[in-house]
Amino acid sequence: MVPLLILSVLAAVVCEETCNSQVNSELLVALNKALLRSVETQEGLPNPSVHLALRLSDLHNQAQESTHLHRLTSLLHAHIQSSLSQPPSSLGLLALYALALRSSCYDLSTITFTVKGHTDTLLNQLKSALQREKDDITVSQHSRPSTNYYQYSLGVMSLCVGGVRVEHHVLHKLLKAVEQDHLKHGEAECVDSYAMAGMALQCVKDSRAHVLRAIELNTALTKIQNKLLAARRPDGHIGNEYSTGLAVQALLAMGQQVFECSMPLEAMRRDARNGLYHNPMALSQVLPALQLRSYISTRTKQCLAEDDSLVLEPPEPVVEAPVQPKVFVSVTVHTSEGTKSLYSVNVPQGSSLLQVLELLATDSTAGFTFEKESSLWGPFLSVVNGEQARQSDRRYWQLSAENSVLTQGIRDYKIEMPQNIVIKNTSY
C-alpha cells in the first residue's frame, strides 16, 4: 500500500503545482496585459474580437478600452462602410463589430450604414447579410453559404445577442447544416464552426423566440456538444491549439461544467506560458474561456461598477537580436491544375514564413511572386505566381510543413530548422 500512497501524494503535488488558483490568476493578469498591449502596438484596423475579450474580462483599463472603442466606431466603421457595397461578404466582420459594441453596452440602434443611398442600422444590415447568405445556401449545390458556417453562426449569435429575433428560415438553415454534418472545412469537420454554431443556437434557445422549435434546437445542441467532446485530444486540446478556446466557450454556453483545473483549460494555460498565443486574435478567443465566459455573456452584460485596475508597465527597451545561423528552406507551389514549381532559399533561423516568401520574391532569378491580403488573424496569401485562390471560388492557399498542415498564418509560423514548405491551391 505504501507505493500506492506515495503515488497518490505525488499526483496531488503535481496537480497543485500545475493547477494553482493563485498562479492561474497571475497568468490571467499577464494575458490581459498582453492583449491590452496589442491594442497599443497593433497595425492596421482595430480588432473587434480583441475589444470583445477585453470587455468580457474582470480586469479593465477603462481609458484604453474607451480609446479602442472610439477607433472601432471610426476606423473600423469606415472600413465596413466602404466594403458593404462590394464582394466578398462582410458578414463576419459586421457580426464581430456588433458584439464588440454590445460588450461596451453601446446603443446599437445609433450605429448606421448607408448602402446605395439607403441608410439602415447595423443590426438591420447584419440581418440583410444573413438573409443573402441564407439564399446562397438555398441555391448552392452543396448547401453552403457564400462565406462559411462559422461566419453564418457568428451572424446568428450577434443578432441574438443584440436582441433581434432571428428569422425562421435563417435559423432553419443552420439547424439543417448541423443535422446534415455540413460544418466542415474541406472534408474535415470544423471544431471552430461547431463551437460558434453551439453558442449561436444556445443564445436563440435562451431568448425563447423560437419555442416551437425547442426539440430541433435541443437535438442540434446535443449533437454539437457530442461533436466537441469527441474532438478532445489526450493532451487536453479540443480540435487543435487554436480551436480549444472557442470549443470551451461553447461548452460553457451550452451548460457543460468546465472546472478551473480541467484538461482543456490546463492545455490553454500551458500554451500561453509557452508563448503560443502571441497573435492577438488567438488570445482574444482563449482569454474569455480561461475566465469561464463565452461570447453570449454579452447578451446580459450591464457595464456597471467595473474594475479599472489594469495598468501597463512601460515597454521594455528593444534589444538588438544576435545574428542567427541560416537554415535551408524549400518551397513547393502546387497550382489548381496540378503543376508544381520548386524554390529554395537560406534564411536566418527564427524567420517567419512571410519573411521567407518575401526573400524569395526579391530574387529575380527565382521567378516567385505572391500577393497577400489582411485579415483579423494577420496577412494571408491570395495570389501566388499570378494564380488567385479566392473565397468566391471556394479556394485558398493551403500551407503545410513536413507533411503537416499549418495552423498558424504566414506571419506567425517561424522557421527554426530546415523545412519543406508546400503551398497548394486547394478547394473547400
Secondary structure in CASP SS format (residue, H / E / C, confidence):
PFRMAT SS
TARGET T0000
AUTHOR 0000-0000-0000
METHOD secondary structure of the structure
MODEL  1
M C 1.00
V H 1.00
P H 1.00
L H 1.00
L H 1.00
I H 1.00
L H 1.00
S H 1.00
V H 1.00
L H 1.00
A H 1.00
A H 1.00
V H 1.00
V H 1.00
C H 1.00
E H 1.00
E H 1.00
T H 1.00
C C 1.00
N C 1.00
S H 1.00
Q H 1.00
V H 1.00
N H 1.00
S H 1.00
E H 1.00
L H 1.00
L H 1.00
V H 1.00
A H 1.00
L H 1.00
N H 1.00
K H 1.00
A H 1.00
L H 1.00
L H 1.00
R H 1.00
S H 1.00
V H 1.00
E H 1.00
T H 1.00
Q C 1.00
E C 1.00
G C 1.00
L C 1.00
P C 1.00
N C 1.00
P H 1.00
S H 1.00
V H 1.00
H H 1.00
L H 1.00
A H 1.00
L H 1.00
R H 1.00
L H 1.00
S C 1.00
D C 1.00
L C 1.00
H C 1.00
N C 1.00
Q H 1.00
A H 1.00
Q H 1.00
E H 1.00
S H 1.00
T H 1.00
H H 1.00
L H 1.00
H H 1.00
R H 1.00
L H 1.00
T H 1.00
S H 1.00
L H 1.00
L H 1.00
H H 1.00
A H 1.00
H H 1.00
I H 1.00
Q H 1.00
S H 1.00
S H 1.00
L C 1.00
S C 1.00
Q C 1.00
P C 1.00
P C 1.00
S C 1.00
S C 1.00
L H 1.00
G H 1.00
L H 1.00
L H 1.00
A H 1.00
L H 1.00
Y H 1.00
A H 1.00
L H 1.00
A H 1.00
L H 1.00
R H 1.00
S H 1.00
S C 1.00
C C 1.00
Y C 1.00
D C 1.00
L H 1.00
S H 1.00
T H 1.00
I C 1.00
T E 1.00
F E 1.00
T E 1.00
V E 1.00
K C 1.00
G C 1.00
H E 1.00
T E 1.00
D E 1.00
T E 1.00
L H 1.00
L H 1.00
N H 1.00
Q H 1.00
L H 1.00
K H 1.00
S H 1.00
A H 1.00
L H 1.00
Q H 1.00
R H 1.00
E H 1.00
K H 1.00
D H 1.00
D H 1.00
I H 1.00
T H 1.00
V H 1.00
S C 1.00
Q C 1.00
H C 1.00
S C 1.00
R C 1.00
P C 1.00
S C 1.00
T C 1.00
N C 1.00
Y H 1.00
Y H 1.00
Q H 1.00
Y H 1.00
S H 1.00
L H 1.00
G H 1.00
V H 1.00
M H 1.00
S H 1.00
L H 1.00
C H 1.00
V H 1.00
G C 1.00
G C 1.00
V C 1.00
R C 1.00
V C 1.00
E C 1.00
H H 1.00
H H 1.00
V H 1.00
L H 1.00
H H 1.00
K H 1.00
L H 1.00
L H 1.00
K H 1.00
A H 1.00
V H 1.00
E H 1.00
Q C 1.00
D C 1.00
H C 1.00
L C 1.00
K E 1.00
H E 1.00
G C 1.00
E C 1.00
A E 1.00
E E 1.00
C C 1.00
V H 1.00
D H 1.00
S H 1.00
Y H 1.00
A H 1.00
M H 1.00
A H 1.00
G H 1.00
M H 1.00
A H 1.00
L H 1.00
Q H 1.00
C H 1.00
V H 1.00
K H 1.00
D H 1.00
S H 1.00
R C 1.00
A C 1.00
H C 1.00
V H 1.00
L H 1.00
R H 1.00
A H 1.00
I H 1.00
E H 1.00
L H 1.00
N H 1.00
T H 1.00
A H 1.00
L H 1.00
T H 1.00
K H 1.00
I H 1.00
Q H 1.00
N H 1.00
K H 1.00
L H 1.00
L H 1.00
A H 1.00
A C 1.00
R E 1.00
R C 1.00
P C 1.00
D C 1.00
G C 1.00
H C 1.00
I E 1.00
G C 1.00
N C 1.00
E C 1.00
Y C 1.00
S C 1.00
T H 1.00
G H 1.00
L H 1.00
A H 1.00
V H 1.00
Q H 1.00
A H 1.00
L H 1.00
L H 1.00
A H 1.00
M C 1.00
G C 1.00
Q C 1.00
Q C 1.00
V C 1.00
F C 1.00
E C 1.00
C C 1.00
S C 1.00
M H 1.00
P H 1.00
L H 1.00
E H 1.00
A H 1.00
M H 1.00
R H 1.00
R H 1.00
D H 1.00
A H 1.00
R H 1.00
N C 1.00
G C 1.00
L C 1.00
Y C 1.00
H C 1.00
N C 1.00
P H 1.00
M H 1.00
A H 1.00
L H 1.00
S H 1.00
Q H 1.00
V H 1.00
L H 1.00
P H 1.00
A H 1.00
L H 1.00
Q C 1.00
L C 1.00
R C 1.00
S C 1.00
Y H 1.00
I H 1.00
S H 1.00
T H 1.00
R H 1.00
T H 1.00
K C 1.00
Q C 1.00
C C 1.00
L C 1.00
A C 1.00
E C 1.00
D C 1.00
D C 1.00
S C 1.00
L C 1.00
V C 1.00
L C 1.00
E C 1.00
P C 1.00
P C 1.00
E C 1.00
P C 1.00
V C 1.00
V C 1.00
E C 1.00
A C 1.00
P C 1.00
V C 1.00
Q C 1.00
P C 1.00
K E 1.00
V E 1.00
F E 1.00
V E 1.00
S E 1.00
V E 1.00
T E 1.00
V E 1.00
H E 1.00
T C 1.00
S C 1.00
E C 1.00
G C 1.00
T C 1.00
K E 1.00
S E 1.00
L E 1.00
Y E 1.00
S E 1.00
V E 1.00
N E 1.00
V E 1.00
P E 1.00
Q C 1.00
G C 1.00
S E 1.00
S E 1.00
L H 1.00
L H 1.00
Q H 1.00
V H 1.00
L H 1.00
E H 1.00
L H 1.00
L H 1.00
A H 1.00
T H 1.00
D C 1.00
S C 1.00
T C 1.00
A C 1.00
G C 1.00
F C 1.00
T C 1.00
F E 1.00
E E 1.00
K E 1.00
E E 1.00
S C 1.00
S C 1.00
L C 1.00
W C 1.00
G C 1.00
P C 1.00
F E 1.00
L E 1.00
S E 1.00
V E 1.00
V E 1.00
N C 1.00
G C 1.00
E E 1.00
Q E 1.00
A C 1.00
R C 1.00
Q H 1.00
S H 1.00
D H 1.00
R C 1.00
R E 1.00
Y E 1.00
W E 1.00
Q E 1.00
L E 1.00
S E 1.00
A E 1.00
E C 1.00
N C 1.00
S E 1.00
V E 1.00
L C 1.00
T C 1.00
Q C 1.00
G C 1.00
I C 1.00
R C 1.00
D C 1.00
Y C 1.00
K E 1.00
I E 1.00
E C 1.00
M C 1.00
P C 1.00
Q E 1.00
N E 1.00
I E 1.00
V E 1.00
I E 1.00
K E 1.00
N E 1.00
T E 1.00
S E 1.00
Y C 1.00
END
